[in-house]
Amino acid sequence: MDQMQLIKRAMEVRKGGEKAAIATIIRTKGSTPRKTGSRMIVFPCGRIEGTIGGGCGEAEVIEKALEVIQSNTPSQKRVDLTKGLFFEDGGICGGIMDVFIEPI
């Protein structure tokens, strides 16, 4: 799904009254799986449309997005792919992504 399709889908979700959040990469540093402007929609059941790169980093953002859906309050999440389990397990990126998450 390209970014324009994702934005159109977010508009459909909003018009339909569904609860969801949209996560947008707003800043990257170093090597990251996706670049600034990449988005995904997260639904309360954890289902996603689009991607910000997959793996552990995306899972962290999904978890935060579920909190945003519950609270109806935007938030920002820093995903650090330079250390921790992702890096130790042989993750190939090793950069940092800042992701803005907002309720739809």
C-alpha positions in Angstrom: 0.0 0.0 0.0 1.6 3.3 -1.0 1.4 6.4 1.2 -1.5 8.1 -0.7 -3.6 4.9 -0.4 -2.8 4.8 3.3 -3.9 8.4 3.7 -7.1 7.7 1.8 -7.7 4.6 4.0 -7.2 6.7 7.2 -9.9 9.1 5.9 -12.2 6.2 5.3 -11.6 4.9 8.9 -12.3 8.4 10.3 -15.5 8.8 8.3 -16.7 5.3 9.3 -16.2 6.2 13.0 -13.7 3.3 13.6 -11.1 3.8 16.3 -7.5 3.6 15.1 -4.3 5.4 15.2 -1.8 6.5 12.5 1.9 6.2 13.1 4.2 8.4 11.0 8.0 8.3 11.0 8.9 12.0 11.5 12.7 11.7 11.9 15.4 9.1 11.2 19.1 8.9 12.1 21.4 6.3 10.6 20.2 3.1 8.9 16.4 2.5 9.4 14.1 0.1 7.6 11.8 2.9 6.4 12.4 6.6 6.0 10.7 9.8 7.1 7.0 10.0 6.0 6.4 6.3 6.1 3.1 5.5 7.8 0.9 2.7 9.2 -2.6 2.5 10.6 -3.1 0.5 13.8 -6.5 -0.8 14.9 -7.5 -1.7 18.4 -7.2 -5.4 17.8 -3.5 -4.9 16.8 -4.1 -5.3 13.0 -2.1 -2.9 10.9 -2.3 -1.5 7.4 0.9 -0.2 5.9 4.3 -0.6 7.6 7.1 1.4 9.2 9.6 -1.4 8.8 8.4 -4.5 10.6 10.2 -6.4 13.3 10.7 -5.4 16.9 10.7 -1.6 16.2 7.3 -1.8 14.5 6.0 -4.0 17.4 7.0 -1.2 19.9 5.1 1.4 17.9 2.0 -0.9 17.7 2.1 -1.2 21.5 2.3 2.6 21.9 -0.4 3.1 19.2 -2.8 0.9 21.2 -2.3 3.2 24.2 -3.0 6.2 21.9 -6.2 4.7 20.8 -7.3 4.1 24.4 -6.4 7.6 25.6 -7.3 9.4 22.4 -4.1 11.4 23.0 -1.2 11.8 20.5 2.2 10.6 21.5 5.7 10.2 20.2 7.9 7.1 20.3 11.6 6.8 19.8 12.6 3.5 18.3 16.3 2.8 18.9 17.6 0.0 16.7 21.2 0.5 17.8 21.1 -1.6 20.9 19.0 -4.1 22.9 17.4 -7.3 21.6 16.9 -6.1 18.1 20.6 -5.4 17.6 21.8 -8.5 19.5 19.6 -10.7 17.3 21.4 -9.5 14.2 19.1 -6.7 13.1 20.5 -5.1 10.0 19.5 -1.5 10.6 21.2 0.1 13.6 19.5 3.5 13.4 16.9 5.5 15.3 13.4 6.4 14.2 11.1 9.0 15.9 7.5 8.1 15.3 4.5 10.4 15.8 1.3 8.5 16.7 -2.1 10.2 16.6 -5.7 8.9 16.9 -7.7 9.0 13.8 
